[in-house]
Amino acid sequence: MAQEREPLLQSGNGAAGGGAKGSPAPALGKTVLKVLMWAVFLTWAAAIFFYPTKPAQAAFEGWMAATKQSLFGITGSIFLAFSAPILIVAALAYVYISVFPSDHVHVEKNKLKTLCFRLWTFPVLVDGPFGVVSAVEFIGIVLFIVYVVYSMTYYAVESVSLISKFGQISLTYSELLLYIIGIRFGSVGLFCMAFLFLPVSRGSVLLRLIDIPFEHATRYHVWLGHLTMALFTLHGLCYVIAWSLEGNLLGELAAWKEIGVANLPGVISLAAGLLMWVTSLHPVRKRFFELFFYTHQLYIIFVVFLAFHVGDFIFSFSAGPIFLFMLDRFLRFWQSRAKVDIISASCRPCGTVELVFSKPASLRYNALSFIFVQVRELSFLEWHPFSVSSSPMDGRYHMSILIKVLGSWTEKLRGIITDAQEQTRNGSESETGRITACVEGPYGHESPYHLMYENLILVAGGIGISPFLAILSDIIHRIEEGKPCMPKNVLVLWSVKKSNELSLLSAVDAQFISSSVSDKLHLDIQAFVTQESQPPLEEGIVGDEEKATGMFVKNGTTMSGLVGTGDNFWAGMYFAASTLGFVLAYALAQAYYVRRFNVFAWWHLGLVLMLCMAAGVALPGGLVVLLWHLSEKRKAEDDRWDAASPARDGEEEAEQTTNGADAADGGISLAAVKTTRYGCRPQFEAEFAAFAEKAGGGGGAADVGVLVCGPPGLQASVARECRSQNLGRRGWRRRRAGAVFHFNSHSFDL
């Protein structure tokens, strides 16, 4: 059994150099890499921030003069200054996570005391348009606001002085001012767009490096999207007004210049951006998610026509982050092609759907992970995120999710499963019950935050209990097997509307807690049924709800391991091959196409740059992905033989015997540690204070970690109490309801 179950977080490659505690060489290497990454990133950020100033402009002009005679020309000069730095940080990040895989369980306890961690986990704002905002997020918001205000103020003052230097021209003062201010809005928007694509690269090594899961990074994309589109809209509006004053609005809108900015592609790009922006607003997205989802695919039109609009060298200001997004999107395309076997698809009487997917043993995840699921019978384009409800300690070859029926997509999915189950009960077979499922991920935290605290509070609303079921199973299994595990006191506060939802607790793999575990773990589950004032009549007569027999769907394969959060070696090779392929493709295009055929049109050069980026990802990058796929396939074959061995069968039988013995030999069930209250909601102030006092032995000085998964209102209430009781500085961490399937979660897939 010890071999059947894997550690929660184990380095994907087992690279040497990650262990060796106390050895000065690895510590020095980690420090050097960190300093290099921070130096490159801060230099890049400073270059963007101070770009409007005259000293920065002078330095940039000197850099252009020194490098523009190269094969890559002005485009290469700008790319090296503003796009290459983020690619260099990504390259160093791959080296860092490969050579120094973190021993998370042992090192995270010290991390609790660091200022940076406390800033990340302390809620500064809990109400308002941004939702719950940590101290670091608040600093980031302030910096972006300062940058935009400072840049536009500097540009406005400079524009007024610049206009006074113009001689006799055909434009009026107002028209000229609108042109100059419009250009400045566009340039600031272009720099903001450089950050826009970084948070939506789901498997990005940069997000992994700073341990920001995609579910959290999505909201940064939303904030940056509002800011970027506001700037681009003002950019276009300035020109529209100026052209109207000139009396040549339609002619300018339709202009597609060879030399200079092409207006018509800019109009098309801005129109696509506005459609994405309007449909992404919360009221629209909430009521018409499909409209939001499909219009957001216009990002391709937005980016391509932007390159046509500004040409290659201006587009190079933000090409680096877009290239990283292309890398992630291409890898996701490869992974999503696999039709995944469904070990079990069932509907619980409370209306919740449970899907258990087959996965290769080499595909690792943790209890805070989530996946994106597509069901082709429902839609070929829609992908929905769901928190994983199983622990990696539950088994090497499967991963499960719980889905609450809330919208049309989930309603149709439940209909397929219930119809198939009904046909099975009637002894008939039909293809109507087939589910062709594809999976992307897993994504999520690099660090197992639930293992960092001796004292842990889990606050869930409704189906938000899903990730916490995985956490409970993970903690119990780790203690059973003697693996590193910090939690000793765990309090679960779970609010549901109806009592039939409480049966979801039976989805936990570790249903019984042995006496050896109960001696080390104090678990208290407090359930609150808000819309029922008393227990139903059948309570105490009917046992735990039994789910219907699950249907097995054979689609041909397990989940693909081609994910950015997977094998670090192959992910690094994919990045390196694609980047070098892009550089080589652009060099060849410059030498044998642009110069040979005297290509000078800005939009044409922008197209060449985009095609070279795509070629670098698809050709050398695609070859690496193919080799990666073959490697994963060979590993899966080896695992299949290993799983079928007699020794493995004996281990599984022993595991089942052990689980049964837990129930017979004084083990207590999870239901026994659950207390249910009807007609009320949790009083966080009293619950948190009592738990903190108990955890601190009466002194109240214990570190308490609080994780919340539920609607925004629940998150705000919990964050407010954490801040007021000073629990925030002791390790508050938020999980969005979107990681499960609350409707806000649909905004993840952009």
C-alpha positions, 0 to 999 in steps of 0.5 A: 500500500505504501507504494500504491499511494504517492506523496502529495507533492513529489518532484516530477523528475527527482532531480538531484540537488533538491535534497541535500539539506544544509549543503551550501552549494544548492543554497547558493545556487538557489540564491543566485537564480533568485537574484538573477530572476528578480534583477531581470524582472525589476529591470524590465518593470523599471524600463516600462515604468520610466519609459515616458521620461526623457532619460529613458527615451534617450537611453532607448534611442542609444540602444536602438542606434547600437543594435538596429543594424543587426539582422533583426533590425529595429524589431529585434532591438525593441524585442530584446529590451521589452519582450526578451526579459520576461522570456529570460525570467521564464527560462531561469524559472524552468532551471530553478524548479527543475534543479531545486524542486521544493520539499514543500512539507518541510520548508513551508513552516518557516515560510509562515513567518516571512513578511512576503507570505503574510502580505500575500495572506492578509486581507486588506480589502474585503468589500468593493469592486475588487472583492477580497484583496490581499496586501500584495494584491492591493500593492499591485493595484496601486502600482498599476494605477500610479503607473497609468496616472503618472504616464498619462500626466507626463505625456499630457504635459509633454504633449502641450510643450511639443505642440508649441514647437510645431510650425505651420501645419494643417491641423488645429490645436485640438486635433493635434492634441487629440492625435498625440494624446491618442498615441499615448493612450495606445502606448500605455495600453500596449504595455498593460497588455504585456501583463494581460496574457501572463495570468491566463497561461494556465500552466505558466512556469511564472505562476508556478514560480511564485505559487499563484494558481490559475484560479487566482490569477484569472482575476488579475487578468480581469482587472488588467483586461478592464484597464487595457480595454479602457486605455485602448478605447480612449485611444480609439476615441481620440482618433475618432473625434480628431477625424470627425473634426477633420471631416474625414471619419469614414475615409480614415476608418477604412484606411489600410496604409502600407507605411505607418499604422493601418487604421482598418485593422485597428478598428477590427481589433478594437471591435473584437476587444470591445465585444470581449469586454462588454460580454465579460462584465459580470451581469452579462457573464452571469446570465449569458455565459455561453455568449461570454465564452464564445465571444472571448474566442475573438482574442485571436482576432484581437491579437492578430489584427493588432499586429497588423495595425501597429506593425512588427516593431511596435507589436514587439513591446508586448510580444514576449507575454503573448508568446508565452500564452501561445506556448501554453495554449498549444500544449493545452490543445495537445492535452485536450485531444485525449478522450479520457476513460471515465471509471465511474459516472454517477448521480447522487440522490441530492442531485450532485454528479460524481465523475471519476477519471482514469489518470496515469500514475505519473500525472501528479496533483495535490488536494487543492488542484482543479481540472477543466472538463469538456463533454463533447456531447454537450459542446465542442468548445465549452470547458468548465473548471471543477475542484478535485474531490479526491486526494492523490493519496486515494490512489495513483490511477484515478481522480474524481470531481463533484459537480452540482447541477446549476445551469444548462450544461450541468443539467444536460450532463446529469440527464445523460447519466441518469438516462444511462443508469435507468437503461442499465437497470432495465437491462438495455444498452444504448449509445445515448448514455455515452460521455466523451470527456476530455480533461485539461490540467490539473492546475492549482497551488504548487504548495500544499497550504493545508499541510502548512498549519498545525491548526486549520479551519476549512469554511465551505458553502454548499458544493464548496466542500469538494476540495475540502473532501480531498484535504480531509482524505489527504490528511487522514491518509498521510497520518495513517502512512506516517508521511509528513503532515502538520495539521493536528486540529482541523475545524470544518464549517460547512453551510448547506441549504438542504440536509440531503447535501450533507451526504456528500461527506460520504465521498471522502475516501477515508471514511473511517479514522483509526484510533492511531489517527484520532490520537494525532488528529482532532477533527471537528465538522460543524454542518449548518443547514440554513433552510431547514429548521429541524431534522427531516423525519427520516434522519436516524432511520436511513443511513448515509446516502448511497450513490447510484451505481456508476457507469463506466465509459471507455473512451480509449485512454487515461488523462494526458500528462502533457500539461505545463504543471507536469514533467519539468524536464519536458516542459523546459525542453518545450519552452527552449525548443519553441523559443529557439525555433521562433528566433531561427524562423524570424532570422530566416524570414528576415534574411530570405524573405523580408530583405530579399523581396523588399517587404516594407509594409508595416502590416505585412511585417507584423504578419511575418512576426506572428507567423514566426512565433506560431511556427516556433511553437508548432514545429520545433515545439510540436516535435518536443511535445510529440516526444513528450507524448511518446514518453508519457505513453511508454510510462503508462504502459509500464504502469499498466504492467505494474498495476496488473502484477500479482504483488500489486493485487495483493497490496490492494487486497491488503489495503481493503482489509485494513480499511475494513479493520479500521471500522471494526477495531474502534475506528470512528466514522467521519459522520461521528465527528459531524455536528449538524445545526438547523435553521442557522448560520455559522457565527465566525467570530465565536467559532474562530475565537474559540478555535484559536484559543483551543489551538493555542492552549488558552494563550491564543498565539497559535498559527491558524490557517483558514481556507474558504471555498464558496460564494463571494459573500462567504469569502468576504465574511470570512476574510473580515473575521480573519482580519478583525481577529488577526487571523489574517496575518496567521495565514488566511488563504482564499479559494474561489468558488470557481474552482468548484463550479459556482457560476463565477467559475465560468470566468476561468476559461478565457 
